[in-house]
Amino acid sequence: MKQSTKIAGLTIIFLSLLSSCGEEKKEDPLDVDVSDVKVSIEYSRLDQDLVQADTNQLDVFNQKMLETHQMAWVHYAGGILRQGDPRDPMFSDNLKRFFSLPFVNATLDAVDSVFHDVSDINKDLEDGFKHLKYYYKDALIPKVYYTNNFFNYYSNPVIAVDSSLIVGLDFYLGQDHWLVKTLPLTEHPQYIRDEMSPEFITINAMKAWFQHKYLPEPKHEDFLSALIYHGKLMYALDALTPDVPDHVKLKYSKSEMEWCVGNENRIWLTLVDRDLIHNTNQKQINDYFRKGPFTPSLKGNDTPDRIGVFMGWSIVKDYMAEHSDKTLVDL
């Protein structure tokens, strides 16, 4: 593509972003009625199973977990807890050593205390999956496993596996919880702690499941493809969780969200000025989309992280507003 054609195309996108700012607010196409949509979600509390385990009968406990939860227990025990395959005869010994660690018992108590009742979370997830079913009539609704991941930094707070969704409740105790404050900053820096709020559970769960079933992340060929991918994913969250505030969807503070909205035009001009749109350098692309204390490629360390996600979301929202005949499935 010639440089002049690229600039002309980018100018059109930029002008459309500017013009959309002054437009009258139209009826929200994502404001849909899901009251008649039926979903059935099965929930399991692996975290409470661990609390109630008899450490003198771990062979019996492990066998029961295998029979009841099958591969979900195998994945949790081996992949998240890293205690080996529960089908291994030596697994119970591993589990006994694990239970003897003081940090394990403290974390079990903390999660059980904060999340003894998850009925409100269940309602939010049910609403999210009702919206998914509204758009995707044949959508598979996962079995939800609430777990205690013991702050395993290398496991995501929410993991989608086959037909299951595994939600690590310890990651949502809140950044001000006494146990979270004891975590080493080298492994759990402040920007990770900032996301340890229960308000992010539904967003993370719906995002993980949508990526798992409908929009797995590819290796982005250039900056523009990354913008559009993340914009699509955020628009999907708009559709699935329409009542959740925008700053929560992005896991921003209100002030960070206001900064992005107030500086959107300047950010776009910066991207164009640096000729980033068709950039194929993976490091430079990742700078705009990865978690961190700020977006490293923008001047100053007071900028929110993942600016590229915000910008991609803005582009896709404008596109969908201009093409009101298109649905989430079309996108």
Secondary structure, DSSP 8 states (H G I E B T S, - for coil): --HHHHHHHHHHHHHHHHHHHTS-----TT----TT------EEEHHHHHHH--TT-HHHHHHHHHHHHTHHHHIIIIIIS----TTSTTHHHHHHHHHTSHHHHHHHHHHHHHTS--HHHHHHHHHHHHHHHHH-TT----EEEEE--TT-TTS-SEEEETTEEEEEGGGGS-TTSHHHHTS-TTTS-HHHHTT--GGGHHHHHHHHHHHHHT------SSHHHHHHHHHHHHHHHHHH-TTS-HHHHTT--HHHHHHHHHTHHHHHHHHHHTT-TT---HHHHHHTTS-SSS-TTSSSS-S-S-HHHHHHHHHHHHHHHH-TT--TTT-
